[in-house]
Amino acid sequence: MTAITIHSEGLGISHGDFFRIIPRLFPEATLRVRDDGAGIEWSDGRKVRIVLGVEKVRNLGLLRFPMTDVHFSFRECHQDFIDEFMVVFDRSFQKGGG
């Protein structure tokens, strides 16, 4: 297996949202929180590194929404796992209205 990197531009999350929610997503894994994101490791050797970009603000009229670019790096992960991981991540950070 090789390393795979996924770049997601402008996810509607703040750094505060990320650091509040990420500890609950994968309780069976070891989470290491870092200043710029997190590292997640499973006992079978799978590893995911999440790096947060600079938090920005998107304005829609009088409304302001947080936006953050997020980079995911997967090591020792099969494509099925990556697909499932991204579904869990996306669902966990969705906000109403979708």
Buried (B, 14 or more C-beta within 10 A) or exposed (E): EEEEEEEBEBBEBBBEBBBEEBEEBBEEBEBEEEEEBBBBBBEEEBBBBBBBBEBEEEEEEEEEBBBBBBBBBBBBBEEEBBEEBBEEBEEBBEEEEE
